[in-house]
Structures are given as C-alpha cells and as structure tokens.
Amino acid sequence: MTRIAPESYFIKQPVFFGSATQDYVCRPAFGRLATTQYTKGPLTIKEYETGHWVMWQAKEKLNQDLLEWVQAL
C-alpha cells in the first residue's frame, strides 16, 4: 500500500473559499474548518447569503470577489 506523506496533506498555494450561509447541507463551518486546517498558503474566505448554489444565486458578487482575489495574487 502506498502511503501519502503527512506534509502532502496541505495546500501551499493561495486558496479562495466561498461559503453559502444558507446552505443547510454543506454547512459553512465544516468547510471553513477543513479549509483552514489544511491550507498553509494565503487563505481568503468570503461568505455569501445564499443557498448551496452560490455561483448561480450570487454570481455578480462572487465573480467580483474572484476577480479581486486573482488580481491580488
């Protein structure tokens, strides 16, 4: 069996995490916990007042946030 080295568990590149505050299945707190636990590079967290489909329900705001994030890299 091949084992993955523990240092390979972590993301060392910049990460953008967008959470949907009204998503009652994929709870923002769980995603935030996993993201912060395994991100060693710069981390940007944004919250959106939407259900699960952030890309559809808040597309303008999400696109603006992503553009600003990419431009800041």
Biopython code that builds the backbone (N, CA, C, O; Angstrom):
import numpy as np
from Bio.PDB.StructureBuilder import StructureBuilder

atoms = [
    (1, "MET", "N", (0.835, -1.171, 0.000)),
    (1, "MET", "CA", (0.000, 0.000, 0.000)),
    (1, "MET", "C", (0.886, 1.242, 0.000)),
    (1, "MET", "O", (1.834, 1.337, 0.779)),
    (2, "THR", "N", (0.571, 2.190, -0.874)),
    (2, "THR", "CA", (1.294, 3.456, -0.923)),
    (2, "THR", "C", (0.727, 4.409, 0.111)),
    (2, "THR", "O", (-0.487, 4.578, 0.223)),
    (3, "ARG", "N", (1.614, 5.021, 0.855)),
    (3, "ARG", "CA", (1.180, 5.986, 1.870)),
    (3, "ARG", "C", (1.489, 7.401, 1.390)),
    (3, "ARG", "O", (2.496, 7.650, 0.728)),
    (4, "ILE", "N", (0.613, 8.295, 1.735)),
    (4, "ILE", "CA", (0.818, 9.702, 1.418)),
    (4, "ILE", "C", (1.493, 10.351, 2.618)),
    (4, "ILE", "O", (1.028, 10.230, 3.752)),
    (5, "ALA", "N", (2.581, 11.031, 2.353)),
    (5, "ALA", "CA", (3.314, 11.702, 3.432)),
    (5, "ALA", "C", (2.433, 12.790, 4.046)),
    (5, "ALA", "O", (1.775, 13.529, 3.314)),
    (6, "PRO", "N", (2.407, 12.901, 5.369)),
    (6, "PRO", "CA", (1.560, 13.898, 6.029)),
    (6, "PRO", "C", (1.779, 15.324, 5.535)),
    (6, "PRO", "O", (0.827, 16.104, 5.496)),
    (7, "GLU", "N", (3.004, 15.688, 5.157)),
    (7, "GLU", "CA", (3.238, 17.051, 4.662)),
    (7, "GLU", "C", (2.539, 17.303, 3.318)),
    (7, "GLU", "O", (2.359, 18.454, 2.921)),
    (8, "SER", "N", (2.149, 16.237, 2.626)),
    (8, "SER", "CA", (1.433, 16.381, 1.355)),
    (8, "SER", "C", (-0.061, 16.633, 1.551)),
    (8, "SER", "O", (-0.772, 16.878, 0.577)),
    (9, "TYR", "N", (-0.541, 16.578, 2.765)),
    (9, "TYR", "CA", (-1.955, 16.828, 3.047)),
    (9, "TYR", "C", (-2.315, 18.301, 2.858)),
    (9, "TYR", "O", (-3.485, 18.635, 2.668)),
    (10, "PHE", "N", (-1.327, 19.170, 2.909)),
    (10, "PHE", "CA", (-1.577, 20.602, 2.981)),
    (10, "PHE", "C", (-1.485, 21.290, 1.630)),
    (10, "PHE", "O", (-0.675, 20.920, 0.780)),
    (11, "ILE", "N", (-2.331, 22.301, 1.444)),
    (11, "ILE", "CA", (-2.316, 23.133, 0.247)),
    (11, "ILE", "C", (-1.418, 24.323, 0.552)),
    (11, "ILE", "O", (-1.649, 25.056, 1.514)),
    (12, "LYS", "N", (-0.408, 24.507, -0.261)),
    (12, "LYS", "CA", (0.555, 25.572, -0.010)),
    (12, "LYS", "C", (0.379, 26.756, -0.964)),
    (12, "LYS", "O", (1.086, 27.756, -0.843)),
    (13, "GLN", "N", (-0.548, 26.652, -1.902)),
    (13, "GLN", "CA", (-0.847, 27.727, -2.824)),
    (13, "GLN", "C", (-1.982, 28.589, -2.254)),
    (13, "GLN", "O", (-2.659, 28.171, -1.315)),
    (14, "PRO", "N", (-2.195, 29.786, -2.814)),
    (14, "PRO", "CA", (-3.312, 30.613, -2.369)),
    (14, "PRO", "C", (-4.647, 29.892, -2.588)),
    (14, "PRO", "O", (-4.840, 29.206, -3.592)),
    (15, "VAL", "N", (-5.555, 30.060, -1.636)),
    (15, "VAL", "CA", (-6.860, 29.393, -1.673)),
    (15, "VAL", "C", (-7.966, 30.428, -1.490)),
    (15, "VAL", "O", (-7.877, 31.304, -0.629)),
    (16, "PHE", "N", (-9.002, 30.315, -2.307)),
    (16, "PHE", "CA", (-10.214, 31.115, -2.159)),
    (16, "PHE", "C", (-11.320, 30.161, -1.726)),
    (16, "PHE", "O", (-11.601, 29.180, -2.415)),
    (17, "PHE", "N", (-11.943, 30.443, -0.597)),
    (17, "PHE", "CA", (-13.053, 29.614, -0.111)),
    (17, "PHE", "C", (-14.286, 30.492, 0.036)),
    (17, "PHE", "O", (-14.291, 31.445, 0.814)),
    (18, "GLY", "N", (-15.318, 30.169, -0.707)),
    (18, "GLY", "CA", (-16.586, 30.887, -0.612)),
    (18, "GLY", "C", (-17.624, 29.991, 0.033)),
    (18, "GLY", "O", (-17.867, 28.875, -0.426)),
    (19, "SER", "N", (-18.235, 30.484, 1.099)),
    (19, "SER", "CA", (-19.237, 29.667, 1.786)),
    (19, "SER", "C", (-20.621, 30.279, 1.627)),
    (19, "SER", "O", (-20.771, 31.497, 1.523)),
    (20, "ALA", "N", (-21.620, 29.423, 1.611)),
    (20, "ALA", "CA", (-23.016, 29.832, 1.484)),
    (20, "ALA", "C", (-23.667, 29.735, 2.862)),
    (20, "ALA", "O", (-23.839, 28.638, 3.394)),
    (21, "THR", "N", (-24.021, 30.861, 3.428)),
    (21, "THR", "CA", (-24.509, 30.875, 4.805)),
    (21, "THR", "C", (-25.858, 30.185, 4.975)),
    (21, "THR", "O", (-26.220, 29.797, 6.086)),
    (22, "GLN", "N", (-26.602, 30.031, 3.886)),
    (22, "GLN", "CA", (-27.915, 29.403, 3.976)),
    (22, "GLN", "C", (-27.924, 27.984, 3.404)),
    (22, "GLN", "O", (-28.986, 27.434, 3.111)),
    (23, "ASP", "N", (-26.752, 27.405, 3.251)),
    (23, "ASP", "CA", (-26.640, 26.028, 2.773)),
    (23, "ASP", "C", (-26.764, 25.120, 3.997)),
    (23, "ASP", "O", (-25.878, 25.096, 4.851)),
    (24, "TYR", "N", (-27.849, 24.388, 4.074)),
    (24, "TYR", "CA", (-28.119, 23.591, 5.265)),
    (24, "TYR", "C", (-27.579, 22.166, 5.175)),
    (24, "TYR", "O", (-27.742, 21.383, 6.111)),
    (25, "VAL", "N", (-26.941, 21.826, 4.062)),
    (25, "VAL", "CA", (-26.311, 20.510, 3.912)),
    (25, "VAL", "C", (-24.792, 20.663, 4.018)),
    (25, "VAL", "O", (-24.164, 20.033, 4.869)),
    (26, "CYS", "N", (-24.206, 21.488, 3.166)),
    (26, "CYS", "CA", (-22.766, 21.760, 3.207)),
    (26, "CYS", "C", (-22.556, 22.970, 4.115)),
    (26, "CYS", "O", (-22.389, 24.092, 3.638)),
    (27, "ARG", "N", (-22.565, 22.738, 5.392)),
    (27, "ARG", "CA", (-22.500, 23.811, 6.381)),
    (27, "ARG", "C", (-21.196, 24.605, 6.268)),
    (27, "ARG", "O", (-20.120, 24.010, 6.206)),
    (28, "PRO", "N", (-21.276, 25.935, 6.240)),
    (28, "PRO", "CA", (-20.076, 26.757, 6.115)),
    (28, "PRO", "C", (-19.023, 26.465, 7.184)),
    (28, "PRO", "O", (-17.828, 26.488, 6.891)),
    (29, "ALA", "N", (-19.441, 26.197, 8.396)),
    (29, "ALA", "CA", (-18.470, 25.951, 9.467)),
    (29, "ALA", "C", (-17.616, 24.716, 9.187)),
    (29, "ALA", "O", (-16.423, 24.709, 9.489)),
    (30, "PHE", "N", (-18.206, 23.688, 8.619)),
    (30, "PHE", "CA", (-17.441, 22.471, 8.316)),
    (30, "PHE", "C", (-16.418, 22.735, 7.208)),
    (30, "PHE", "O", (-15.263, 22.321, 7.309)),
    (31, "GLY", "N", (-16.851, 23.423, 6.159)),
    (31, "GLY", "CA", (-15.933, 23.755, 5.070)),
    (31, "GLY", "C", (-14.822, 24.670, 5.524)),
    (31, "GLY", "O", (-13.666, 24.501, 5.134)),
    (32, "ARG", "N", (-15.172, 25.642, 6.350)),
    (32, "ARG", "CA", (-14.185, 26.582, 6.875)),
    (32, "ARG", "C", (-13.156, 25.852, 7.738)),
    (32, "ARG", "O", (-11.959, 26.125, 7.646)),
    (33, "LEU", "N", (-13.616, 24.941, 8.561)),
    (33, "LEU", "CA", (-12.704, 24.180, 9.420)),
    (33, "LEU", "C", (-11.715, 23.368, 8.590)),
    (33, "LEU", "O", (-10.509, 23.420, 8.832)),
    (34, "ALA", "N", (-12.218, 22.626, 7.619)),
    (34, "ALA", "CA", (-11.335, 21.802, 6.783)),
    (34, "ALA", "C", (-10.378, 22.667, 5.974)),
    (34, "ALA", "O", (-9.205, 22.330, 5.817)),
    (35, "THR", "N", (-10.885, 23.780, 5.462)),
    (35, "THR", "CA", (-10.042, 24.658, 4.645)),
    (35, "THR", "C", (-8.935, 25.278, 5.478)),
    (35, "THR", "O", (-7.778, 25.279, 5.060)),
    (36, "THR", "N", (-9.268, 25.801, 6.642)),
    (36, "THR", "CA", (-8.233, 26.422, 7.475)),
    (36, "THR", "C", (-7.252, 25.385, 8.016)),
    (36, "THR", "O", (-6.071, 25.683, 8.199)),
    (37, "GLN", "N", (-7.727, 24.192, 8.268)),
    (37, "GLN", "CA", (-6.868, 23.138, 8.811)),
    (37, "GLN", "C", (-5.817, 22.677, 7.808)),
    (37, "GLN", "O", (-4.698, 22.335, 8.191)),
    (38, "TYR", "N", (-6.172, 22.664, 6.528)),
    (38, "TYR", "CA", (-5.266, 22.095, 5.527)),
    (38, "TYR", "C", (-4.670, 23.121, 4.573)),
    (38, "TYR", "O", (-4.048, 22.738, 3.582)),
    (39, "THR", "N", (-4.837, 24.396, 4.837)),
    (39, "THR", "CA", (-4.247, 25.436, 3.995)),
    (39, "THR", "C", (-3.073, 26.069, 4.721)),
    (39, "THR", "O", (-3.224, 26.607, 5.818)),
    (40, "LYS", "N", (-1.919, 25.999, 4.110)),
    (40, "LYS", "CA", (-0.716, 26.606, 4.681)),
    (40, "LYS", "C", (-0.320, 27.870, 3.924)),
    (40, "LYS", "O", (0.485, 28.660, 4.418)),
    (41, "GLY", "N", (-0.875, 28.068, 2.732)),
    (41, "GLY", "CA", (-0.612, 29.282, 1.959)),
    (41, "GLY", "C", (-1.631, 30.342, 2.321)),
    (41, "GLY", "O", (-2.416, 30.154, 3.250)),
    (42, "PRO", "N", (-1.630, 31.455, 1.600)),
    (42, "PRO", "CA", (-2.611, 32.516, 1.857)),
    (42, "PRO", "C", (-4.038, 32.004, 1.657)),
    (42, "PRO", "O", (-4.324, 31.294, 0.693)),
    (43, "LEU", "N", (-4.920, 32.373, 2.574)),
    (43, "LEU", "CA", (-6.307, 31.902, 2.531)),
    (43, "LEU", "C", (-7.250, 33.097, 2.556)),
    (43, "LEU", "O", (-7.148, 33.967, 3.421)),
    (44, "THR", "N", (-8.167, 33.127, 1.598)),
    (44, "THR", "CA", (-9.212, 34.145, 1.545)),
    (44, "THR", "C", (-10.546, 33.437, 1.731)),
    (44, "THR", "O", (-10.865, 32.491, 1.010)),
    (45, "ILE", "N", (-11.324, 33.904, 2.708)),
    (45, "ILE", "CA", (-12.645, 33.333, 2.966)),
    (45, "ILE", "C", (-13.695, 34.409, 2.775)),
    (45, "ILE", "O", (-13.605, 35.488, 3.362)),
    (46, "LYS", "N", (-14.691, 34.114, 1.953)),
    (46, "LYS", "CA", (-15.813, 35.025, 1.724)),
    (46, "LYS", "C", (-17.101, 34.270, 2.026)),
    (46, "LYS", "O", (-17.210, 33.074, 1.757)),
    (47, "GLU", "N", (-18.066, 34.976, 2.583)),
    (47, "GLU", "CA", (-19.380, 34.392, 2.857)),
    (47, "GLU", "C", (-20.423, 35.048, 1.960)),
    (47, "GLU", "O", (-20.374, 36.247, 1.688)),
    (48, "TYR", "N", (-21.363, 34.227, 1.510)),
    (48, "TYR", "CA", (-22.437, 34.701, 0.633)),
    (48, "TYR", "C", (-23.774, 34.301, 1.254)),
    (48, "TYR", "O", (-23.942, 33.172, 1.715)),
    (49, "GLU", "N", (-24.701, 35.218, 1.261)),
    (49, "GLU", "CA", (-26.032, 34.975, 1.835)),
    (49, "GLU", "C", (-26.887, 34.241, 0.802)),
    (49, "GLU", "O", (-27.857, 34.786, 0.275)),
    (50, "THR", "N", (-26.507, 33.000, 0.527)),
    (50, "THR", "CA", (-27.199, 32.181, -0.470)),
    (50, "THR", "C", (-27.356, 30.766, 0.051)),
    (50, "THR", "O", (-26.852, 30.402, 1.114)),
    (51, "GLY", "N", (-28.077, 29.981, -0.740)),
    (51, "GLY", "CA", (-28.122, 28.551, -0.510)),
    (51, "GLY", "C", (-26.900, 27.921, -1.161)),
    (51, "GLY", "O", (-25.891, 28.591, -1.377)),
    (52, "HIS", "N", (-26.989, 26.651, -1.467)),
    (52, "HIS", "CA", (-25.864, 25.867, -1.978)),
    (52, "HIS", "C", (-25.284, 26.399, -3.289)),
    (52, "HIS", "O", (-24.081, 26.277, -3.521)),
    (53, "TRP", "N", (-26.111, 26.983, -4.139)),
    (53, "TRP", "CA", (-25.689, 27.346, -5.496)),
    (53, "TRP", "C", (-25.184, 28.784, -5.568)),
    (53, "TRP", "O", (-25.795, 29.626, -6.226)),
    (54, "VAL", "N", (-24.086, 29.063, -4.901)),
    (54, "VAL", "CA", (-23.506, 30.410, -4.847)),
    (54, "VAL", "C", (-23.246, 30.953, -6.248)),
    (54, "VAL", "O", (-23.527, 32.119, -6.525)),
    (55, "MET", "N", (-22.715, 30.117, -7.125)),
    (55, "MET", "CA", (-22.356, 30.576, -8.476)),
    (55, "MET", "C", (-23.569, 31.018, -9.280)),
    (55, "MET", "O", (-23.425, 31.757, -10.254)),
    (56, "TRP", "N", (-24.733, 30.589, -8.901)),
    (56, "TRP", "CA", (-25.963, 30.970, -9.582)),
    (56, "TRP", "C", (-26.673, 32.079, -8.809)),
    (56, "TRP", "O", (-27.171, 33.031, -9.409)),
    (57, "GLN", "N", (-26.722, 31.963, -7.501)),
    (57, "GLN", "CA", (-27.506, 32.879, -6.683)),
    (57, "GLN", "C", (-26.792, 34.200, -6.383)),
    (57, "GLN", "O", (-27.449, 35.202, -6.100)),
    (58, "ALA", "N", (-25.483, 34.214, -6.442)),
    (58, "ALA", "CA", (-24.727, 35.451, -6.170)),
    (58, "ALA", "C", (-23.601, 35.607, -7.179)),
    (58, "ALA", "O", (-22.480, 35.964, -6.815)),
    (59, "LYS", "N", (-23.895, 35.342, -8.434)),
    (59, "LYS", "CA", (-22.846, 35.289, -9.452)),
    (59, "LYS", "C", (-22.084, 36.606, -9.605)),
    (59, "LYS", "O", (-20.865, 36.588, -9.772)),
    (60, "GLU", "N", (-22.770, 37.738, -9.551)),
    (60, "GLU", "CA", (-22.077, 39.014, -9.722)),
    (60, "GLU", "C", (-21.088, 39.261, -8.576)),
    (60, "GLU", "O", (-19.937, 39.624, -8.817)),
    (61, "LYS", "N", (-21.532, 39.067, -7.348)),
    (61, "LYS", "CA", (-20.673, 39.282, -6.181)),
    (61, "LYS", "C", (-19.522, 38.280, -6.163)),
    (61, "LYS", "O", (-18.376, 38.649, -5.905)),
    (62, "LEU", "N", (-19.826, 37.029, -6.435)),
    (62, "LEU", "CA", (-18.779, 36.006, -6.463)),
    (62, "LEU", "C", (-17.749, 36.324, -7.541)),
    (62, "LEU", "O", (-16.547, 36.256, -7.285)),
    (63, "ASN", "N", (-18.203, 36.669, -8.735)),
    (63, "ASN", "CA", (-17.270, 36.994, -9.818)),
    (63, "ASN", "C", (-16.404, 38.197, -9.456)),
    (63, "ASN", "O", (-15.210, 38.210, -9.754)),
    (64, "GLN", "N", (-16.987, 39.194, -8.823)),
    (64, "GLN", "CA", (-16.210, 40.366, -8.409)),
    (64, "GLN", "C", (-15.163, 39.977, -7.362)),
    (64, "GLN", "O", (-14.010, 40.399, -7.446)),
    (65, "ASP", "N", (-15.565, 39.180, -6.386)),
    (65, "ASP", "CA", (-14.625, 38.734, -5.349)),
    (65, "ASP", "C", (-13.501, 37.890, -5.942)),
    (65, "ASP", "O", (-12.339, 38.051, -5.568)),
    (66, "LEU", "N", (-13.837, 37.001, -6.857)),
    (66, "LEU", "CA", (-12.812, 36.170, -7.501)),
    (66, "LEU", "C", (-11.861, 37.014, -8.336)),
    (66, "LEU", "O", (-10.651, 36.786, -8.318)),
    (67, "LEU", "N", (-12.391, 37.981, -9.062)),
    (67, "LEU", "CA", (-11.542, 38.856, -9.871)),
    (67, "LEU", "C", (-10.568, 39.629, -8.988)),
    (67, "LEU", "O", (-9.378, 39.706, -9.292)),
    (68, "GLU", "N", (-11.069, 40.199, -7.900)),
    (68, "GLU", "CA", (-10.199, 40.925, -6.972)),
    (68, "GLU", "C", (-9.145, 40.000, -6.368)),
    (68, "GLU", "O", (-7.992, 40.395, -6.194)),
    (69, "TRP", "N", (-9.540, 38.781, -6.054)),
    (69, "TRP", "CA", (-8.605, 37.813, -5.470)),
    (69, "TRP", "C", (-7.498, 37.453, -6.471)),
    (69, "TRP", "O", (-6.319, 37.432, -6.119)),
    (70, "VAL", "N", (-7.884, 37.173, -7.706)),
    (70, "VAL", "CA", (-6.897, 36.814, -8.737)),
    (70, "VAL", "C", (-5.970, 37.995, -9.007)),
    (70, "VAL", "O", (-4.761, 37.805, -9.137)),
    (71, "GLN", "N", (-6.500, 39.184, -9.093)),
    (71, "GLN", "CA", (-5.674, 40.354, -9.371)),
    (71, "GLN", "C", (-4.687, 40.640, -8.245)),
    (71, "GLN", "O", (-3.631, 41.226, -8.484)),
    (72, "ALA", "N", (-5.015, 40.234, -7.027)),
    (72, "ALA", "CA", (-4.134, 40.464, -5.892)),
    (72, "ALA", "C", (-3.024, 39.417, -5.762)),
    (72, "ALA", "O", (-2.101, 39.587, -4.966)),
    (73, "LEU", "N", (-3.113, 38.346, -6.536)),
    (73, "LEU", "CA", (-2.090, 37.275, -6.438)),
    (73, "LEU", "C", (-0.753, 37.743, -6.966)),
    (73, "LEU", "O", (0.214, 36.980, -6.961)),
]
sb = StructureBuilder()
sb.init_structure("model")
sb.init_model(0)
sb.init_chain("A")
sb.init_seg("    ")
for serial, (resi, resn, name, xyz) in enumerate(atoms, 1):
    if name == "N":
        sb.init_residue(resn, " ", resi, " ")
    sb.init_atom(name, np.array(xyz, "f"), 0.0, 1.0, " ", f" {name:<3s}", serial, name[0])
structure = sb.get_structure()
